[in-house]
Amino acid sequence: MLKRYQCTFGHALLVIDAVVMVLAWCAAYWLRFCVPIRPPAFIEGSHDFPRFSSYAALFPLVAGVWMTVLLWLRAYEGSRLLGPGIQVMSVLKAHAAALVLFIALTYFLDARYSRMVIVLFGAIGAVAMILIRLGARSVLGTLRERGVHLRNVLAVGDGLALEALLARIQRFPELGLHVVGVVTPEDSPLRDARHWPVLGAYGELGAILSATPVSEVLIALPPAQSRSLDGLLETLKDATVDVRLVPDISQHVTLGCEVEDFDGLPIVRINDSPVIGWGAAAKRVTDLFASLLALVVFAPLLGLIAAVIKLTSPGPVLYAQERMGLDGRSFRMWKFRSMCVDAERTSGAVWARADDNRRTRFGTFLRRTSLDELPQLWNVLRGEMSLVGPRPERPVFVNRFRNEIPHYMLRHKVRAGMTGWAQVNGWRGNTSLDRRIECDLFYIRNWSYALDLKILTMTVWKGFVGKNAY
């Protein structure tokens, strides 16, 4: 189903993208030297325009770089469908990577190319690729609605699994799938929905296939009807139609799922961390250099805070507390001490309150401004934490919350962070745990390097001081 879509739509886009980028290179040259923003002499160092032939010589390089990078970054991957917004971001990331590679390669060539041409080329190419994709989706959807090159499919199943499948077929008309009818049990609520024609029950599948011309059969059974699968597949074993199975595991999927081919054996992966591959490497490199730089830049401030703590209250300057991080592993998280020594000797493990008398006078200021968290830059440098991620919790609380809050442990699929989506949205300190977990899971499901940068920016803007920071 998706593979067929990839072969037609994806491969056509590959050729179109290569042609578009060559035309964008020509357009950038024309805008720079034929309709100049500034006289070329101010940039090129000469009143003579560079010959177009020197730019045209790069046509094969332009086409080759963009085709290679777009394929490498799976911009035409048909294993899953993307909404237009996500698809645009995916294309922009691939385009940026290709542009960087192109600049690097042209740097080693003898010819000198205008920087303004390259800037215009990057902008024109980005806009053109976005418009082509959005336009292609729109045109293809319109053609499908008019019945052009549709594939008749028969949907077999019941319950939420089948309803979800039918809803997605409606959502992506560009696939060209036309549901001719549904095969479902006699007592199925779908028989009363009237959205789709019901052609019969499971036992009538063979007769329905003989009387109804279809190209594909999509099977989506609820777990309670899994025993019916053997009979359905037995009926379909000699049929010439394509058969697709849709496993009903949606109630177990929180972070996402993918299907792997392990030497011919399909394996469904659910709730994996999205922070893998190049994204994980970029995140770790950023953590490493940013935390090291911050420790150097803030060294005078760290020394000043340490001196004030030492002068205003007896006890150590730093306080280490056991927290749970990536994959449920515990580590020692460092903070500036903001409470009296042995603050939990009588109360045990409890959260700080607004009127907590265990805090020192200077500690109240530190906690309110989040300056007590600065030593965690050392945890980030060591790889125990990240700049951005769900805030780590103490094991004693984790053992309690994991039985009270659904999906609580999934927040440990990524490194704990000094700041996170929950914190910049006001869910810090003694606030709603449910809302905080919702924010943490949203962050993990939608993780990207750009989202990390957004959270860091929001933290600088409004995340240090909070009314719930006790």
Stockholm file with secondary structure:
# STOCKHOLM 1.0

chainA/1-470         MLKRYQCTFGHALLVIDAVVMVLAWCAAYWLRFCVPIRPPAFIEGSHDFPRFSSYAALFPLVAGVWMTVLLWLRAYEGSRLLGPGIQVMSVLKAHAAALVLFIALTYFLDARYSRMVIVLFGAIGAVAMILIRLGARSVLGTLRERGVHLRNVLAVGDGLALEALLARIQRFPELGLHVVGVVTPEDSPLRDARHWPVLGAYGELGAILSATPVSEVLIALPPAQSRSLDGLLETLKDATVDVRLVPDISQHVTLGCEVEDFDGLPIVRINDSPVIGWGAAAKRVTDLFASLLALVVFAPLLGLIAAVIKLTSPGPVLYAQERMGLDGRSFRMWKFRSMCVDAERTSGAVWARADDNRRTRFGTFLRRTSLDELPQLWNVLRGEMSLVGPRPERPVFVNRFRNEIPHYMLRHKVRAGMTGWAQVNGWRGNTSLDRRIECDLFYIRNWSYALDLKILTMTVWKGFVGKNAY
#=GR chainA/1-470 SS CHHHHIIIIIHHHHHHHHHHHHHHHHHHHHHHHTSCSSCTHHHHSSSSCCCHHHHHTTHHHHHHHHHHHHHHTTTTCCSSCCCHHHHHHHHHHHHHHHHHHHHHHHHTSSSCCCHHHHHHHHHHHHHHHHHHHHHHHHHHHHHHHTTTTCEEEEEEECHHHHHHHHHHHHHCGGGCEEEEEEECCTTCTHHHHCSSCEEECGGGHHHHHHHSCCSEEEEECCGGGTTHHHHHHHHHTTCCSEEEECCCCGGGCSSCEEEEEETTEEEEEESCCSCCHHHHHHHHHHHHHHHHHHHHHTHHHHHHHHHHHHHHSSSCSEEEEEEECGGGCEEEEEEECCBCTTTTTTTCSCCCCTTCTTBCHHHHHHHHHTGGGTTHHHHHHHTSSEEESCCCBCHHHHHHHTTTSTTGGGGGGSCCEEECHHHHTTCCSSSCHHHHHHHHHHHHHTCCHHHHHHHHHHIIIIISCCTTCC
#=GC SS_cons         CHHHHIIIIIHHHHHHHHHHHHHHHHHHHHHHHTSCSSCTHHHHSSSSCCCHHHHHTTHHHHHHHHHHHHHHTTTTCCSSCCCHHHHHHHHHHHHHHHHHHHHHHHHTSSSCCCHHHHHHHHHHHHHHHHHHHHHHHHHHHHHHHTTTTCEEEEEEECHHHHHHHHHHHHHCGGGCEEEEEEECCTTCTHHHHCSSCEEECGGGHHHHHHHSCCSEEEEECCGGGTTHHHHHHHHHTTCCSEEEECCCCGGGCSSCEEEEEETTEEEEEESCCSCCHHHHHHHHHHHHHHHHHHHHHTHHHHHHHHHHHHHHSSSCSEEEEEEECGGGCEEEEEEECCBCTTTTTTTCSCCCCTTCTTBCHHHHHHHHHTGGGTTHHHHHHHTSSEEESCCCBCHHHHHHHTTTSTTGGGGGGSCCEEECHHHHTTCCSSSCHHHHHHHHHHHHHTCCHHHHHHHHHHIIIIISCCTTCC
//
